[in-house]
Amino acid sequence: MKITLDTVNTLDESAFTERFGRVFEHSPWIALGAWQARPFASLDALQAAMMAVLAAAGTEAEVALLRAHPELAKPAKLTAASASEQAAAGLDRLAGDRATEFMALNRAYRDRFGFPFIIAVRGQRDPEAIEAALRQRLTQSPESEHVTALREVARIARFRLEDIVND
């Protein structure tokens, strides 16, 4: 059930962290830190506060957040949000050679960058578009890909915030 921004601004620390702690994969500390920036004038302000907490935490925390994300199309225990997002994109139904190829690309990506391939699967057309993005991003420098992955994390967070808050 969505809540209003007015309600968001009245939540105590515990309720806020409970409600928003899953916006960033396995990283409720971001919501906890953002709570202190209340009141939020808009959904944009809420997201900006969360991104500021992440940025202030430094590179090691950013990498830890990136590493907390699951690999796409990999049979594994996922958070409810990740499972829903991957299923909507058809990544839970890859089979045979297609699944094997996706796993090989995921391994190559993780080996190159040290964290899983992250993309906001909402807004992607289909698994083929996601695979094309993965292949293209494998060619980026580690520094560039770190920035790109964080940008995708921000997009994922925005979708999840929109699922929670009526703005």
MOTAMO-V806836 format. One record per residue. N is the residue number from 1. RES is the residue in three letters. PHI is phi in whole degrees, 0 to 359 (none if undefined). OMEGA is omega in whole degrees, -180 to 180 (none if undefined). NEAR is the number of other C-alpha atoms within 12 Angstrom. Layout:
n=N res=RES phi=PHI omega=OMEGA near=NEAR
n=N res=RES phi=PHI omega=OMEGA near=NEAR
This chain:
n=1 res=MET phi=none omega=180 near=9
n=2 res=LYS phi=285 omega=177 near=17
n=3 res=ILE phi=237 omega=180 near=21
n=4 res=THR phi=276 omega=177 near=21
n=5 res=LEU phi=296 omega=176 near=25
n=6 res=ASP phi=301 omega=178 near=19
n=7 res=THR phi=293 omega=177 near=21
n=8 res=VAL phi=308 omega=-175 near=35
n=9 res=ASN phi=289 omega=179 near=25
n=10 res=THR phi=260 omega=-178 near=18
n=11 res=LEU phi=293 omega=174 near=24
n=12 res=ASP phi=286 omega=-175 near=19
n=13 res=GLU phi=304 omega=-178 near=23
n=14 res=SER phi=294 omega=-180 near=19
n=15 res=ALA phi=294 omega=178 near=18
n=16 res=PHE phi=297 omega=-179 near=33
n=17 res=THR phi=295 omega=177 near=25
n=18 res=GLU phi=297 omega=-176 near=21
n=19 res=ARG phi=286 omega=-172 near=27
n=20 res=PHE phi=250 omega=-177 near=38
n=21 res=GLY phi=294 omega=-179 near=29
n=22 res=ARG phi=260 omega=-179 near=31
n=23 res=VAL phi=297 omega=176 near=40
n=24 res=PHE phi=254 omega=-172 near=42
n=25 res=GLU phi=311 omega=176 near=31
n=26 res=HIS phi=51 omega=-176 near=23
n=27 res=SER phi=221 omega=-180 near=31
n=28 res=PRO phi=295 omega=179 near=27
n=29 res=TRP phi=299 omega=179 near=28
n=30 res=ILE phi=290 omega=177 near=36
n=31 res=ALA phi=297 omega=180 near=39
n=32 res=LEU phi=301 omega=178 near=29
n=33 res=GLY phi=291 omega=-179 near=29
n=34 res=ALA phi=290 omega=-179 near=33
n=35 res=TRP phi=307 omega=-177 near=34
n=36 res=GLN phi=294 omega=-178 near=24
n=37 res=ALA phi=272 omega=179 near=24
n=38 res=ARG phi=301 omega=0 near=28
n=39 res=PRO phi=278 omega=179 near=21
n=40 res=PHE phi=261 omega=-179 near=26
n=41 res=ALA phi=281 omega=-176 near=19
n=42 res=SER phi=198 omega=174 near=21
n=43 res=LEU phi=297 omega=176 near=29
n=44 res=ASP phi=301 omega=-180 near=22
n=45 res=ALA phi=294 omega=177 near=23
n=46 res=LEU phi=298 omega=179 near=37
n=47 res=GLN phi=296 omega=179 near=36
n=48 res=ALA phi=299 omega=178 near=28
n=49 res=ALA phi=297 omega=179 near=28
n=50 res=MET phi=294 omega=179 near=38
n=51 res=MET phi=294 omega=178 near=33
n=52 res=ALA phi=294 omega=177 near=22
n=53 res=VAL phi=300 omega=179 near=27
n=54 res=LEU phi=297 omega=-179 near=33
n=55 res=ALA phi=298 omega=-179 near=23
n=56 res=ALA phi=291 omega=-178 near=17
n=57 res=ALA phi=286 omega=175 near=19
n=58 res=GLY phi=96 omega=-174 near=14
n=59 res=THR phi=298 omega=-179 near=17
n=60 res=GLU phi=299 omega=178 near=14
n=61 res=ALA phi=292 omega=177 near=19
n=62 res=GLU phi=299 omega=-180 near=30
n=63 res=VAL phi=296 omega=178 near=27
n=64 res=ALA phi=299 omega=177 near=22
n=65 res=LEU phi=297 omega=179 near=33
n=66 res=LEU phi=300 omega=-180 near=35
n=67 res=ARG phi=290 omega=179 near=26
n=68 res=ALA phi=286 omega=-180 near=25
n=69 res=HIS phi=284 omega=178 near=37
n=70 res=PRO phi=281 omega=172 near=30
n=71 res=GLU phi=286 omega=180 near=34
n=72 res=LEU phi=285 omega=175 near=42
n=73 res=ALA phi=63 omega=179 near=39
n=74 res=LYS phi=257 omega=177 near=31
n=75 res=PRO phi=299 omega=-179 near=21
n=76 res=ALA phi=196 omega=174 near=15
n=77 res=LYS phi=287 omega=-178 near=15
n=78 res=LEU phi=242 omega=170 near=23
n=79 res=THR phi=296 omega=-180 near=21
n=80 res=ALA phi=302 omega=-179 near=17
n=81 res=ALA phi=296 omega=180 near=29
n=82 res=SER phi=296 omega=179 near=37
n=83 res=ALA phi=299 omega=180 near=27
n=84 res=SER phi=295 omega=-179 near=19
n=85 res=GLU phi=295 omega=-179 near=29
n=86 res=GLN phi=292 omega=179 near=34
n=87 res=ALA phi=296 omega=-180 near=23
n=88 res=ALA phi=298 omega=180 near=21
n=89 res=ALA phi=271 omega=180 near=27
n=90 res=GLY phi=82 omega=-177 near=27
n=91 res=LEU phi=285 omega=179 near=32
n=92 res=ASP phi=273 omega=-176 near=26
n=93 res=ARG phi=242 omega=178 near=20
n=94 res=LEU phi=288 omega=-178 near=24
n=95 res=ALA phi=220 omega=173 near=17
n=96 res=GLY phi=59 omega=-178 near=10
n=97 res=ASP phi=300 omega=-179 near=10
n=98 res=ARG phi=298 omega=179 near=20
n=99 res=ALA phi=295 omega=179 near=23
n=100 res=THR phi=299 omega=179 near=16
n=101 res=GLU phi=296 omega=179 near=23
n=102 res=PHE phi=298 omega=179 near=32
n=103 res=MET phi=296 omega=179 near=26
n=104 res=ALA phi=296 omega=178 near=22
n=105 res=LEU phi=295 omega=177 near=30
n=106 res=ASN phi=301 omega=180 near=31
n=107 res=ARG phi=297 omega=180 near=24
n=108 res=ALA phi=299 omega=180 near=22
n=109 res=TYR phi=296 omega=-179 near=32
n=110 res=ARG phi=299 omega=179 near=27
n=111 res=ASP phi=298 omega=-178 near=15
n=112 res=ARG phi=285 omega=-171 near=21
n=113 res=PHE phi=250 omega=178 near=28
n=114 res=GLY phi=85 omega=176 near=25
n=115 res=PHE phi=207 omega=-178 near=28
n=116 res=PRO phi=287 omega=174 near=35
n=117 res=PHE phi=296 omega=-178 near=43
n=118 res=ILE phi=238 omega=175 near=42
n=119 res=ILE phi=212 omega=175 near=36
n=120 res=ALA phi=287 omega=-175 near=34
n=121 res=VAL phi=290 omega=172 near=37
n=122 res=ARG phi=293 omega=-178 near=30
n=123 res=GLY phi=92 omega=175 near=18
n=124 res=GLN phi=271 omega=-177 near=22
n=125 res=ARG phi=293 omega=-171 near=17
n=126 res=ASP phi=191 omega=179 near=23
n=127 res=PRO phi=302 omega=180 near=31
n=128 res=GLU phi=296 omega=179 near=20
n=129 res=ALA phi=295 omega=178 near=20
n=130 res=ILE phi=294 omega=178 near=29
n=131 res=GLU phi=297 omega=179 near=33
n=132 res=ALA phi=297 omega=178 near=19
n=133 res=ALA phi=295 omega=178 near=29
n=134 res=LEU phi=300 omega=180 near=34
n=135 res=ARG phi=299 omega=-179 near=21
n=136 res=GLN phi=294 omega=-177 near=17
n=137 res=ARG phi=288 omega=174 near=30
n=138 res=LEU phi=299 omega=-179 near=29
n=139 res=THR phi=272 omega=-177 near=18
n=140 res=GLN phi=283 omega=173 near=19
n=141 res=SER phi=287 omega=177 near=16
n=142 res=PRO phi=303 omega=-179 near=20
n=143 res=GLU phi=294 omega=179 near=17
n=144 res=SER phi=295 omega=-179 near=15
n=145 res=GLU phi=290 omega=175 near=30
n=146 res=HIS phi=302 omega=179 near=32
n=147 res=VAL phi=296 omega=-180 near=22
n=148 res=THR phi=297 omega=180 near=26
n=149 res=ALA phi=298 omega=178 near=35
n=150 res=LEU phi=294 omega=176 near=33
n=151 res=ARG phi=296 omega=177 near=22
n=152 res=GLU phi=292 omega=175 near=26
n=153 res=VAL phi=301 omega=178 near=36
n=154 res=ALA phi=297 omega=178 near=33
n=155 res=ARG phi=294 omega=178 near=27
n=156 res=ILE phi=299 omega=180 near=32
n=157 res=ALA phi=301 omega=-179 near=38
n=158 res=ARG phi=298 omega=178 near=28
n=159 res=PHE phi=302 omega=-179 near=26
n=160 res=ARG phi=292 omega=176 near=31
n=161 res=LEU phi=297 omega=178 near=34
n=162 res=GLU phi=296 omega=176 near=24
n=163 res=ASP phi=286 omega=-175 near=22
n=164 res=ILE phi=261 omega=-169 near=27
n=165 res=VAL phi=243 omega=168 near=28
n=166 res=ASN phi=277 omega=-179 near=18
n=167 res=ASP phi=255 omega=none near=22
